[in-house]
Amino acid sequence: WLVRRRVHDLPGVFPALSFRKIGVALFASLILTSASQVLSPAALQQGGDSSAAAVARAPTTVERAGSYAWLNGKQRKQYVPLCERIVCPEGFSRVDVAAGSFAAWLRDVPMASSGTPVTTSRSKIVVAGDDPTLAAVVALQPHTRRLLSATNMMLRLRAEYAWSAGDLDGLGFHFACGHLSSWKAWARGIRPLAEGRSVRFAATGIKDDGRPNFCVYLETLFRFASGASLLDDTRPVRDATLAAGDIFLRVDDGGHAVMVLDIATDSRGQIR
């Protein structure tokens, strides 16, 4: 069974559930590498008042790169967004997405150069750069000592979007044991303490809402989350729509998760 999960508008809650067959929906599953940390991103576009110019200025490439906090200076100069690397099929065009939305953020996620292999943080090649099943690799700085699992990549993308939007109060994910770990509590110094198969929380850490501590928070999530725990962090898709940020989740033998990063449509309403 595949269950499709949808991201809520607020950070911290994920995408959608549907057992229908997805006949026309084709989407690129990009193989994504490990976690990281670095600079604070640029703020998302602010709403203007009625006296402001009628036409908003499109963000520059440098400003778009600033929404991806893990990029270092060199990577920002070499920034190539997903929408420029992955071209639309002939006769299709990308669907409109709202500025500042999760869909817009995913559409601009930074790509590594063509031919980049998928590696662990120890530079062990997992998928060769010329592998015919590999469309592209998201440019991330490895940090953990292993490849990010599919489940962790879902958490990573959603959490990084919340960081870039500067809206972290609602950000939180469940551990496999069912306990919710929120960034707001973590930033106050609240830490999970394992007791057998259970977890309790205590104020054992320092108060810190900075980027390095945020990365440590993510690393902790990566250790204790699972495909099954994504069911607690998402809501079912109950209509026939497909949206960027939707997750197709398999929770049987070993489990797996794939996120829709972008969508194109044609004049007949078919989607890719």
N, C-alpha and C positions, 0 to 999 in steps of 0.2 A: 504493500500500500504506500502511496505517496500522499502526504498531506501538505496542502499549500497554506502558508501562513503570511499574514500581512502586517507591515509596520504601522503602528499607530502614529498620529501626528506628533504626539509628544515623545521625547527621547526616552529610551529605556524599555520600550515595549516594541515587539517585532511585527512581522507580516503573517498571514492567512490560511484557512483550511478548506480544501475542496477535494472530493473524491471523483469528480467528473474527469473524463478523458480530455486531455489538452491536444486536440487534433491539429490546429493550425499554428499553435504557439511554438515557435522556435526561438531559442535564446542561447547566447554565447555563455558558456561557463568558463570563466577565466580562472586559470590556476594561480593561486595567490600565495605569496611567501610570508615569512615570519614577522613577529611583532617588533615595535621599536619605540623610540622616543626622540624628541628634539624640541624645536621652537614653537612658540605660540602662534596660532593662525590669525589671519586678518579677520576682523569682524565681518559678518554678513551685511549685505546692503540694508541700510536703514530706510524706513518709510519717510518720505518728505511731506511737507505741508502743501496747501493748495497754491501757494505763491511760488513754489519751486518750478523748475523747468518742466515742460510737459513731457519731454522725452528723456528718460534716464540714460546716463552714459553707460555703455557696456563695460564691464570690468576688463582690465588688461590681463594679459597672460600671467604677469607677475602676481597680480592680485588674486587671480584664480588659483595659482599655485599656493598662495598663502593660506588657503583653506585646508591644507593637508599638513598638519603640524609636524609630522615625522620627517619631512623633506629637509635636507641640509642645503646650504647655499648653492653648491654645485648642482644638486638635483633640481633646485628651483629654476636655475638657468636653463637646464635641459628639459624642462617640463613639457610633456606631451600628454594631453588628456585622452581618455578613452574614446571620446567622440571623434577625435581626429585619427586615431589609430584604427578603429573599427568602422569601416565604411558601410553605408546602407546598401542593401540589395537593390538592384536596378528596379525602378518603378516605385520604390518605397522612400518615405521620409520620416525623420524622427518625430515622435509625438511631442506636443507642447508640454512643458513642465514649468511649475511655478518657481520663480527666483527664490533661492534660499531653501528650497525643499530638499528632502532626502534624495528624490529622483534626480534633481539638478546636480547635487553633490556627487552622486554615483556616476553620472554622465561625464563628469570632469575628473574622475579619479585618475591619478598619474600613472602612466605606463612606463615600464622599463624599455630600454632600446630593443629593437627587433633582434631576435636570436638569443635573448637572455634566457638561460635555463632556470628551472625551479630548483632552488637549493635549500638546504638546512642552514642554520646560522653558523655551522662549522664548515660551510662551503661544499658539503657533499651534494652531488647532483642527484636530484630525484626524478626530474623530467628534463631531457636534453632540449636545448634551444631550438633544434631543428625537428623535434618530434611532430609528426603531422597532426596529432590531436591537440597541440598547444596553440591557441590563438594569440595569446599575449600574456604578459606577466605584469601584475601591479607592482609599481616601484615602492618597496618597503625596505626599511633597514632591519635586518634580522637582529633579534635580541634574545629570544628563548633558545635553548639548546636543542630544540627539535622543530620540525615543521609544524606550523599551525594546522590543527585539524579543521575539517570543514565547519564544525560547530563553532570553534573559536574564531574562525574568520568571519562568521555572521555577527558574533558579538563585537569583534574588532571594528568592523565597518560601521555598525550602528553607534557604538560608543564614540568613535572618532568624529562622526557627524555631529553628535551632541556637543563634543568639545569645540568643534569649529563654529557651531552656532552660539556658543556661550550660554547654553541652556542646559545645565547639568542637574538641577534640583530634582528632576524626576527620573534621573538615570539610575537603573538598578537591574540586576539579573539574579536569577535563582541558581543555587548550587544543585548538583544532582540529588542531594539529600532533601531538597525542598525549601531550604532557607534562602531568604532574599538578602542579597548583599548590595546595599546602595552606595553610590559614590558620596552622597552627602554625609552619611554616617562615617565612611572611611576617612573623609577629609577632616572629620572631627576627632579622629584617632581611634575609632571603634574598629576592632579587628576580630575576625572569626577564629575561634579556638576549637580544634577538633577534639572530641571526646568519644572515642570509639567510632560508631557510625553516626553519631550526632554532632551538632555544632552549637556552640554558644558564642555570644559576642560580648566583648569586654573592652573597656577603654585602656588599651595597652600600648597604643601608638601615639605619635605626636600629631598635633593639629597642623595640617598642611594641605592647601588646595592647589599646589603647583603642578606643573606638567610632569616632572619626574615621579612624583607620588601617584599621579594618575596612571602612569605606566605600570607602576608596581601593583596598583589596584587591578588593572587589566590582567597582569600576569597571574594574580591570585584567582581571578575568574576563570582563566584558561585551565588552571589546574583542577578546578572543582565543578565546572559546568559539563553538560553532556547534551547529546541530541535530544534525549527525553526532557531535559530541563528547559529546552527551547519551547516546549508546549506551554510552560508556565509564563513565558515572556512574549508570547505572540497571541494573536486571535485569529479565528478561522475566517477565510474568505468564503462568504456564503452566496455571492452573486457570480456572474459569469465574466467578471472583469479580470484583467491581468495588469499589474502595475509594477514599475521599477521598485525594487525593495522587497517584492514577494519572495518568500522562501518555499522551496519544495523540500519537504523533510521526510526522510525515511527513518523510522525508528526501530525497524526489525534488525535482524542479525548484523551487528556492527554499526548500523546506522550511517546516514550520510545527509548532507544538506547542500543545496545549490541556491544561490540568490540570482534573481533577474536584475541585471544592472542597467539595461536600457531597452527601449522598445521603438520599433518603427512600424508604420502602417502604410497601406496603399489606398487608392481611390475606392476600392471595393470593401474596405474595412478589414482586410486580412492583416495579420500582425506577424512580425518576425522579431 
